[in-house]
Amino acid sequence: MRVLIIAVMAAFMAGCASNVVTDYNSATVFGNFTSWAYAPGQQDSGFTSLDDSRVRSAIEREMTRKAMKRVPDTEADLLVTWQIVPEERLEQVGVGLGFGFGRGNFGWGVSAPPPVREITEGKLVVELADRRSSEVVWRAASRRYLNENQSPETRRKLIDEVVSEMFSKYPPGLD
């Protein structure tokens, strides 16, 4: 019974861990912001990537839920930027091998660690800037990553979940 209680508590605490990290300017009065637009230059190329349209759709949905009105960038209170920041990590694949010999309290051993490969993943970062001061007033970064092995549906769901969790912490101080 004790093991079951510990397992349930561990699962509960893991569920409480946030998948996003937010930061904000504590001097900002977020109640003054009622309109938004994407920052000029947010889309430099003439093409819209698949992830670009997924992120934009998720941001637009969340801003609408916050009762924020989308307007041209010259009239907006907030300018929204986002990017997928590449991060590299090492991943061990397979198993390590080793052997040894010995007698009594003395022995020798040799082992080789499992093979390691470098993986590049993308971390979603969303920033809101005050158009008048051109200063970032709120920033959210994901702790969950996009990678090239994910299916389109998995990527869409992940982006939707992460953006939804980001904006659940906006405006700050309401949680």
C-alpha positions as a Markdown table, in Angstrom:
| # | Residue | x | y | z |
|---|---|---|---|---|
| 1 | Met | 0.0 | 0.0 | 0.0 |
| 2 | Arg | 2.8 | 2.4 | 0.8 |
| 3 | Val | 4.4 | 1.8 | -2.6 |
| 4 | Leu | 1.1 | 2.7 | -4.3 |
| 5 | Ile | 0.7 | 5.9 | -2.3 |
| 6 | Ile | 4.3 | 6.9 | -3.2 |
| 7 | Ala | 3.7 | 6.1 | -6.9 |
| 8 | Val | 0.5 | 8.2 | -6.9 |
| 9 | Met | 2.3 | 11.1 | -5.3 |
| 10 | Ala | 5.2 | 10.9 | -7.7 |
| 11 | Ala | 2.8 | 10.9 | -10.7 |
| 12 | Phe | 0.9 | 13.8 | -9.2 |
| 13 | Met | 4.0 | 15.9 | -8.7 |
| 14 | Ala | 5.3 | 15.1 | -12.2 |
| 15 | Gly | 1.9 | 16.3 | -13.5 |
| 16 | Cys | 2.3 | 19.6 | -11.7 |
| 17 | Ala | 5.6 | 20.3 | -13.4 |
| 18 | Ser | 5.2 | 23.0 | -15.9 |
| 19 | Asn | 6.1 | 22.5 | -19.6 |
| 20 | Val | 6.8 | 26.2 | -20.1 |
| 21 | Val | 8.8 | 28.9 | -18.4 |
| 22 | Thr | 7.6 | 32.5 | -18.4 |
| 23 | Asp | 9.2 | 35.8 | -17.6 |
| 24 | Tyr | 7.8 | 39.3 | -17.6 |
| 25 | Asn | 8.4 | 42.9 | -16.7 |
| 26 | Ser | 6.8 | 43.3 | -13.3 |
| 27 | Ala | 6.4 | 47.1 | -13.8 |
| 28 | Thr | 4.1 | 46.5 | -16.8 |
| 29 | Val | 0.3 | 47.0 | -16.4 |
| 30 | Phe | -1.0 | 44.2 | -18.6 |
| 31 | Gly | -4.6 | 45.3 | -18.2 |
| 32 | Asn | -3.8 | 48.3 | -20.5 |
| 33 | Phe | -3.2 | 46.0 | -23.5 |
| 34 | Thr | -6.2 | 45.3 | -25.6 |
| 35 | Ser | -4.9 | 44.8 | -29.1 |
| 36 | Trp | -2.1 | 42.9 | -30.8 |
| 37 | Ala | -0.4 | 42.2 | -34.1 |
| 38 | Tyr | 2.6 | 40.2 | -35.3 |
| 39 | Ala | 5.8 | 42.2 | -35.3 |
| 40 | Pro | 6.8 | 43.6 | -38.6 |
| 41 | Gly | 9.5 | 41.4 | -40.2 |
| 42 | Gln | 8.3 | 38.3 | -38.3 |
| 43 | Gln | 7.9 | 36.5 | -41.6 |
| 44 | Asp | 11.0 | 37.5 | -43.7 |
| 45 | Ser | 10.7 | 34.9 | -46.5 |
| 46 | Gly | 7.8 | 34.9 | -48.9 |
| 47 | Phe | 6.9 | 31.4 | -47.8 |
| 48 | Thr | 5.0 | 30.2 | -44.7 |
| 49 | Ser | 6.4 | 27.1 | -43.2 |
| 50 | Leu | 4.2 | 24.3 | -41.9 |
| 51 | Asp | 5.2 | 25.0 | -38.3 |
| 52 | Asp | 4.8 | 28.7 | -38.9 |
| 53 | Ser | 1.1 | 28.2 | -39.8 |
| 54 | Arg | 0.6 | 25.9 | -36.8 |
| 55 | Val | 2.2 | 28.4 | -34.4 |
| 56 | Arg | 0.3 | 31.3 | -35.8 |
| 57 | Ser | -3.0 | 29.5 | -35.6 |
| 58 | Ala | -2.4 | 28.5 | -32.0 |
| 59 | Ile | -1.3 | 32.1 | -31.0 |
| 60 | Glu | -4.3 | 33.6 | -32.8 |
| 61 | Arg | -6.7 | 31.2 | -31.0 |
| 62 | Glu | -5.1 | 32.0 | -27.5 |
| 63 | Met | -5.1 | 35.8 | -28.1 |
| 64 | Thr | -8.8 | 35.5 | -29.1 |
| 65 | Arg | -9.5 | 33.6 | -25.8 |
| 66 | Lys | -7.8 | 36.5 | -23.9 |
| 67 | Ala | -10.3 | 38.9 | -25.6 |
| 68 | Met | -7.4 | 40.6 | -27.4 |
| 69 | Lys | -8.2 | 42.2 | -30.8 |
| 70 | Arg | -5.9 | 41.7 | -33.8 |
| 71 | Val | -5.2 | 45.0 | -35.5 |
| 72 | Pro | -2.6 | 46.3 | -38.0 |
| 73 | Asp | 0.9 | 46.5 | -36.4 |
| 74 | Thr | 0.9 | 50.3 | -36.4 |
| 75 | Glu | -2.2 | 50.4 | -34.1 |
| 76 | Ala | -1.4 | 47.4 | -31.9 |
| 77 | Asp | -0.6 | 47.7 | -28.2 |
| 78 | Leu | 1.4 | 44.4 | -28.2 |
| 79 | Leu | 3.6 | 43.0 | -30.9 |
| 80 | Val | 4.0 | 39.3 | -31.0 |
| 81 | Thr | 7.1 | 37.5 | -32.1 |
| 82 | Trp | 7.9 | 33.8 | -32.0 |
| 83 | Gln | 10.7 | 31.5 | -33.0 |
| 84 | Ile | 11.8 | 27.9 | -32.8 |
| 85 | Val | 15.2 | 27.9 | -31.2 |
| 86 | Pro | 17.4 | 24.9 | -32.2 |
| 87 | Glu | 19.0 | 23.1 | -29.2 |
| 88 | Glu | 21.4 | 20.2 | -29.4 |
| 89 | Arg | 21.5 | 17.3 | -27.0 |
| 90 | Leu | 23.3 | 14.0 | -26.7 |
| 91 | Glu | 21.3 | 10.8 | -26.7 |
| 92 | Gln | 22.6 | 7.3 | -25.8 |
| 93 | Val | 21.4 | 4.5 | -28.0 |
| 94 | Gly | 21.9 | 0.8 | -27.5 |
| 95 | Val | 23.8 | -0.7 | -24.6 |
| 96 | Gly | 27.3 | -0.5 | -23.3 |
| 97 | Leu | 29.5 | -3.5 | -23.3 |
| 98 | Gly | 32.0 | -4.7 | -20.7 |
| 99 | Phe | 33.9 | -7.6 | -19.4 |
| 100 | Gly | 36.2 | -8.3 | -16.5 |
| 101 | Phe | 38.0 | -11.0 | -14.6 |
| 102 | Gly | 39.3 | -11.4 | -11.1 |
| 103 | Arg | 40.0 | -13.6 | -8.2 |
| 104 | Gly | 39.1 | -13.0 | -4.5 |
| 105 | Asn | 39.0 | -9.3 | -3.7 |
| 106 | Phe | 41.0 | -8.2 | -6.8 |
| 107 | Gly | 39.9 | -7.9 | -10.4 |
| 108 | Trp | 40.1 | -6.0 | -13.6 |
| 109 | Gly | 37.4 | -4.8 | -15.9 |
| 110 | Val | 37.0 | -3.0 | -19.2 |
| 111 | Ser | 33.8 | -1.4 | -20.5 |
| 112 | Ala | 32.6 | 0.7 | -23.4 |
| 113 | Pro | 29.7 | 3.2 | -23.0 |
| 114 | Pro | 26.7 | 2.9 | -25.3 |
| 115 | Pro | 27.0 | 4.8 | -28.6 |
| 116 | Val | 26.0 | 8.5 | -28.4 |
| 117 | Arg | 24.4 | 10.6 | -31.1 |
| 118 | Glu | 23.7 | 14.3 | -31.3 |
| 119 | Ile | 20.1 | 15.3 | -31.8 |
| 120 | Thr | 18.9 | 18.8 | -32.8 |
| 121 | Glu | 15.5 | 19.8 | -31.4 |
| 122 | Gly | 13.5 | 23.0 | -31.5 |
| 123 | Lys | 12.2 | 24.9 | -28.5 |
| 124 | Leu | 9.3 | 27.3 | -29.1 |
| 125 | Val | 9.8 | 30.8 | -27.7 |
| 126 | Val | 7.0 | 33.5 | -27.8 |
| 127 | Glu | 7.5 | 37.1 | -26.9 |
| 128 | Leu | 5.1 | 40.0 | -26.4 |
| 129 | Ala | 6.5 | 43.5 | -26.8 |
| 130 | Asp | 5.0 | 46.9 | -26.0 |
| 131 | Arg | 4.8 | 48.6 | -29.4 |
| 132 | Arg | 5.3 | 52.1 | -27.9 |
| 133 | Ser | 8.4 | 51.3 | -25.9 |
| 134 | Ser | 9.7 | 48.5 | -28.2 |
| 135 | Glu | 10.5 | 46.5 | -25.1 |
| 136 | Val | 9.6 | 42.8 | -24.4 |
| 137 | Val | 7.1 | 42.7 | -21.6 |
| 138 | Trp | 6.4 | 39.0 | -21.5 |
| 139 | Arg | 8.2 | 35.9 | -22.7 |
| 140 | Ala | 7.4 | 32.2 | -22.7 |
| 141 | Ala | 9.7 | 29.3 | -23.6 |
| 142 | Ser | 8.7 | 25.7 | -24.0 |
| 143 | Arg | 10.4 | 22.8 | -22.1 |
| 144 | Arg | 9.0 | 20.4 | -24.7 |
| 145 | Tyr | 10.7 | 20.1 | -28.0 |
| 146 | Leu | 9.9 | 19.7 | -31.6 |
| 147 | Asn | 12.0 | 17.2 | -33.6 |
| 148 | Glu | 12.2 | 15.9 | -37.1 |
| 149 | Asn | 10.9 | 12.5 | -36.2 |
| 150 | Gln | 7.4 | 13.7 | -35.1 |
| 151 | Ser | 4.5 | 13.2 | -37.4 |
| 152 | Pro | 2.6 | 16.3 | -38.6 |
| 153 | Glu | -0.3 | 15.5 | -36.3 |
| 154 | Thr | 2.0 | 15.1 | -33.3 |
| 155 | Arg | 3.7 | 18.4 | -34.1 |
| 156 | Arg | 0.4 | 20.2 | -34.4 |
| 157 | Lys | -0.9 | 18.8 | -31.1 |
| 158 | Leu | 2.4 | 19.6 | -29.3 |
| 159 | Ile | 2.4 | 23.2 | -30.6 |
| 160 | Asp | -1.3 | 23.6 | -29.6 |
| 161 | Glu | -0.6 | 22.2 | -26.1 |
| 162 | Val | 2.5 | 24.3 | -25.5 |
| 163 | Val | 1.0 | 27.6 | -26.8 |
| 164 | Ser | -2.1 | 27.0 | -24.7 |
| 165 | Glu | 0.0 | 26.4 | -21.6 |
| 166 | Met | 2.1 | 29.5 | -22.4 |
| 167 | Phe | -1.0 | 31.7 | -22.6 |
| 168 | Ser | -2.6 | 30.2 | -19.5 |
| 169 | Lys | 0.2 | 32.2 | -17.7 |
| 170 | Tyr | -0.8 | 35.4 | -19.4 |
| 171 | Pro | -1.4 | 38.0 | -18.1 |
| 172 | Pro | 1.0 | 37.2 | -15.3 |
| 173 | Gly | -0.1 | 37.2 | -11.7 |
| 174 | Leu | -3.5 | 35.6 | -12.3 |
| 175 | Asp | -2.4 | 32.0 | -11.3 |
